[in-house]
Amino acid sequence: MTISMRRILLAFVAVAVACRATISETELATKAAQGLRLIDYDLDAEPIWMTEDEKLELIRANKNFFDVTDTYEPAESVVALKVVLDDQRAGQQAYAAPSKQSAVKPLISQISLSNMQSYLTNLTAFNNRYYRATTGAQASVWIRDTIAAIAAANPTSGASVALFPHSFVQSSIIAKIPGKDANAPLIIIGAHMDSINSRNTAGRAPGADDDGSGTVNLMEAFRVLVSSGFQASTPVEFHWYAGEEGGLLGSQDVAKSYKTNGALVKAMLQFDMTAYVAPGSKEVISLMPDYTNTNLTSFIGALVDNYSALPWAINGACGYACSDHASWDKQGYPTALPFEGTYPANSNSRIHSDGDTVNVTGFSWSHTLEYTKIAVAYAYELGA
């Protein structure tokens, strides 16, 4: 982008910011105390106040949104999303071609499908993993404890894990594999661990595909790397986000915290639904084109070429606020999102219900296994 173009766009941002209504801290506190939530559902619209029931209507209508009640900043969306000024998002961050096949392929051979199945059996045993429910909080603790046991069994890795608390009862989970250069930009891989029944939030929501699949991809990738004695040069982090279904709540808190603290992030990869292959469709790893970084997406395609048995394809647009990568993109960090199939034509229609189980026709263990391979390769190629 030329200097003159940047000046034009910055001038546009200044005008846009001036035209947007600012919500005061008093209004935020008052409305939140009344049980209302501030919802940012469209790049070109002002955030609006909604009840929790109205949020559920958005979910039922497959309308993506940020719940920005806890993270609101005036004109944040205009600066970070409406006009693309950030160099990382514009594709300036470079990623070298995959070159560590001799080390990565033996690691991939250590992936255990039975481990993944065991993890998912435990996750789906919770009545639901709703972010406002006790069972949602318990699921976070179970993930934390499982990852902590893996780290404790391999103390030389230096790996650690902790809960990241929010204003609601469910916590996100952050596991860290330290790098030799502690100040190097982070390599992050994330998934959301919550689930929801959009008809009845107290009802059954096993969330096997959405997003139990991505959750167990990360758990098994972490196990493989830590148990193998992986020594990272760059810090590598595994994130399991709370409250994604409530408007990307957990990932917004985490991403904003990292940005506020000046964290450098080389890459953020999100896994959200990796197990479903629509009957009769071509089996692919699809890569989301919007609210993602072009160079990082190309790098993920190269990982698929080198380490997966599947081909990849560029997907249709995911849309505004469609998963946790959008929280990081909003903060100016480079992101990518591989998805289980072409979107939306071949999506799993049973998500957000009691029918999101491993027994759905199209749920494929062999398909989701490929994403665990990509997770291991991503962490090693960028972090070693």
Residue pairs with C-beta under 8 A, 6 or more apart in sequence:
1 9
1 85
1 90
6 85
9 83
9 85
10 85
12 83
13 75
13 78
13 79
13 82
13 83
13 85
16 75
16 78
16 82
16 83
17 74
17 75
17 78
17 79
20 46
20 74
20 75
20 78
21 46
22 74
22 75
23 38
23 47
23 72
23 74
28 38
28 69
28 72
31 38
31 49
32 38
32 69
35 51
35 52
36 49
36 50
36 51
36 69
37 49
37 50
37 51
37 52
37 55
37 67
37 69
37 247
38 47
38 48
38 49
38 50
38 67
38 68
38 69
38 72
39 47
39 48
39 49
39 50
39 54
39 55
39 58
39 65
39 66
39 67
39 68
39 247
40 47
40 65
40 66
40 67
40 68
40 77
40 321
41 47
41 48
41 58
41 63
41 64
41 65
41 66
41 320
41 321
42 320
43 77
43 81
43 82
43 320
44 82
47 68
47 72
50 58
55 65
55 67
55 246
55 247
56 198
56 201
58 65
59 196
59 198
59 245
59 352
60 198
60 199
60 352
64 319
64 320
64 321
64 322
65 247
65 320
65 321
66 247
66 248
66 252
66 321
66 326
66 327
66 330
67 243
67 246
67 247
67 248
67 249
67 252
68 76
68 247
68 252
70 166
70 167
70 249
70 252
70 253
71 252
71 253
71 256
76 330
77 330
79 85
80 86
80 329
80 330
80 331
80 332
81 291
81 329
81 330
84 90
86 332
87 93
88 293
88 332
88 333
88 334
89 293
89 329
89 332
89 334
91 293
91 294
91 295
92 295
93 266
93 267
93 293
93 295
93 296
93 334
94 295
95 267
95 295
95 296
95 298
95 299
95 382
97 299
97 302
98 104
98 299
98 302
98 303
98 306
98 307
98 377
98 381
99 381
100 380
100 381
100 384
101 306
101 307
103 380
103 384
104 306
104 307
104 376
104 377
104 380
104 381
105 307
107 224
107 225
107 228
107 230
107 376
107 380
108 224
108 307
108 373
108 376
108 377
110 224
110 227
110 228
111 220
111 221
111 224
111 369
111 372
111 373
111 376
112 220
112 223
113 365
113 369
115 219
115 220
115 223
116 216
116 217
116 219
116 220
116 365
116 368
116 369
116 372
117 365
119 146
119 215
119 216
119 219
119 220
120 208
120 212
120 213
120 215
120 216
120 358
122 142
122 146
123 129
123 139
123 142
123 143
123 193
123 206
123 207
123 208
123 212
123 215
123 216
124 206
124 207
124 208
124 212
124 357
124 358
126 135
126 136
126 138
126 139
126 142
127 133
127 135
127 203
127 204
127 205
128 135
128 136
128 195
128 196
128 197
128 201
128 202
128 203
128 204
128 205
128 206
128 207
129 135
129 136
129 139
129 170
129 193
129 194
129 195
129 205
129 207
130 136
130 170
130 194
130 195
130 196
130 197
130 201
130 202
130 205
130 245
131 166
131 168
131 169
131 170
131 194
131 242
131 243
131 245
131 246
131 249
131 250
132 168
132 169
132 170
132 201
132 246
133 169
133 170
133 201
133 202
134 169
136 169
136 170
136 194
136 242
137 169
137 170
137 171
139 170
139 193
139 194
140 163
140 170
140 171
140 172
140 173
140 193
140 240
140 242
141 163
141 171
143 173
143 193
143 215
143 219
143 240
144 161
144 162
144 163
144 171
144 173
146 219
147 161
147 173
147 175
147 219
147 222
147 238
148 161
150 159
150 222
150 223
150 226
150 227
151 157
151 159
151 160
151 161
151 175
151 226
153 227
154 226
154 227
154 229
156 229
157 177
157 226
157 229
157 230
157 231
158 177
158 178
159 175
159 176
159 177
159 178
159 222
159 226
160 175
160 176
161 173
161 174
161 175
161 176
162 173
162 174
163 171
163 172
163 173
164 171
164 172
164 173
164 174
164 242
164 250
164 253
164 254
165 171
166 172
166 242
166 243
166 249
166 250
166 253
168 242
168 243
168 246
168 249
170 194
170 242
170 243
170 250
171 242
172 193
172 239
172 240
172 241
172 242
172 250
172 251
172 253
172 254
173 193
173 239
173 240
174 237
174 238
174 239
174 240
174 254
175 222
175 237
175 238
175 239
176 235
176 236
176 237
176 238
177 222
177 225
177 226
177 230
177 232
177 235
177 236
177 237
177 238
177 379
177 383
178 232
178 235
179 232
179 233
179 234
179 235
179 236
179 383
180 231
180 232
180 233
181 233
181 234
182 235
183 264
184 233
184 234
184 235
184 264
184 266
185 234
185 264
185 265
185 266
186 234
186 235
186 236
186 237
186 258
186 263
186 264
186 265
186 266
187 232
187 234
187 235
187 236
187 237
187 266
187 267
187 378
187 379
187 382
187 383
188 236
188 237
188 238
188 239
188 265
188 267
188 268
188 269
188 328
189 218
189 221
189 236
189 237
189 238
189 239
189 268
189 269
189 270
189 271
189 375
189 378
189 379
190 218
190 238
190 239
190 240
190 241
190 251
190 268
190 269
190 270
190 271
190 324
190 325
191 211
191 214
191 215
191 217
191 218
191 239
191 240
191 241
191 270
191 271
191 272
191 324
192 211
192 214
192 215
192 240
192 241
192 242
192 243
192 244
192 245
192 250
192 251
192 272
192 323
192 324
193 211
193 215
193 240
193 241
193 242
194 207
194 211
194 241
194 242
194 243
194 244
194 245
194 246
194 250
195 205
195 206
195 207
195 210
195 211
195 212
195 245
195 356
196 205
196 207
196 245
196 246
196 352
197 203
197 204
197 205
197 352
197 353
197 354
198 352
198 353
199 353
203 354
204 354
205 352
205 353
205 354
205 356
206 212
206 354
206 356
206 357
207 351
207 356
208 275
208 356
208 357
208 358
208 360
208 363
209 273
209 274
209 275
209 276
209 340
209 348
209 350
209 351
209 356
209 360
209 363
210 272
210 273
210 348
210 351
210 352
210 356
211 244
211 271
211 272
211 273
213 271
213 273
213 274
213 275
213 276
213 340
213 368
213 371
214 270
214 271
214 272
214 273
214 274
214 371
215 240
216 368
216 372
217 271
217 274
217 368
217 371
217 372
217 375
218 238
218 240
218 271
218 375
220 372
221 238
221 372
221 375
221 376
221 379
222 238
224 376
225 236
225 376
225 379
225 380
230 379
230 380
230 383
230 384
231 384
232 379
232 383
232 384
233 383
233 384
234 266
234 382
234 383
235 383
236 379
236 382
236 383
239 251
239 254
241 248
241 250
241 251
241 254
241 324
242 249
242 250
243 249
243 250
244 250
244 251
244 272
244 323
244 324
245 352
247 321
248 321
248 323
248 324
248 326
248 327
250 324
251 324
251 327
251 328
252 327
252 330
254 327
255 327
255 328
255 330
255 331
255 333
256 327
256 331
258 265
258 331
258 333
259 331
259 332
259 333
265 328
265 333
265 334
266 334
266 382
267 293
267 296
267 299
267 334
267 335
267 336
267 378
267 382
268 325
268 328
268 333
268 334
268 335
268 336
269 296
269 300
269 325
269 335
269 336
269 337
269 338
269 375
269 378
270 323
270 324
270 325
270 328
270 335
270 336
270 337
271 338
271 371
271 375
272 323
272 324
272 337
272 339
273 339
273 340
273 347
273 348
273 351
274 338
274 339
274 340
274 367
274 368
274 370
274 371
275 340
275 358
275 363
275 364
275 365
275 367
275 368
276 340
276 341
276 346
276 347
276 348
276 360
276 362
276 363
276 364
276 367
277 283
277 340
277 341
277 346
277 362
277 364
277 367
278 341
278 345
278 346
278 347
278 348
278 362
279 361
279 362
281 341
281 342
281 345
281 346
282 342
283 310
283 341
283 364
283 367
284 310
284 311
284 312
284 313
284 341
284 342
285 304
285 308
285 310
285 311
285 312
285 313
285 338
285 339
285 340
285 370
285 371
285 374
286 312
286 313
286 314
286 315
286 338
286 339
286 340
286 341
286 342
286 343
287 297
287 300
287 301
287 312
287 313
287 314
287 315
287 336
287 337
287 338
287 339
288 297
288 315
288 317
288 318
288 322
288 325
288 336
288 337
288 338
288 339
288 343
289 297
289 314
289 315
289 316
289 317
289 318
290 317
290 318
290 319
291 318
291 320
291 322
291 325
291 326
291 329
291 335
292 325
292 329
292 335
292 336
292 337
293 329
293 334
293 335
293 336
295 334
296 334
296 335
296 336
297 314
297 336
299 336
300 312
300 336
300 338
300 374
300 378
301 312
303 374
303 377
303 378
303 381
304 310
304 311
304 312
304 338
304 374
305 312
306 377
307 373
307 374
307 376
307 377
308 370
308 373
308 374
309 370
310 367
310 370
312 338
313 342
315 339
315 342
315 343
316 342
316 343
316 344
316 345
318 337
318 339
318 343
320 326
323 337
325 335
325 336
325 337
326 335
328 335
329 335
338 371
338 374
340 348
340 367
340 368
340 371
341 347
348 356
348 360
348 362
350 356
350 357
350 360
357 363
358 365
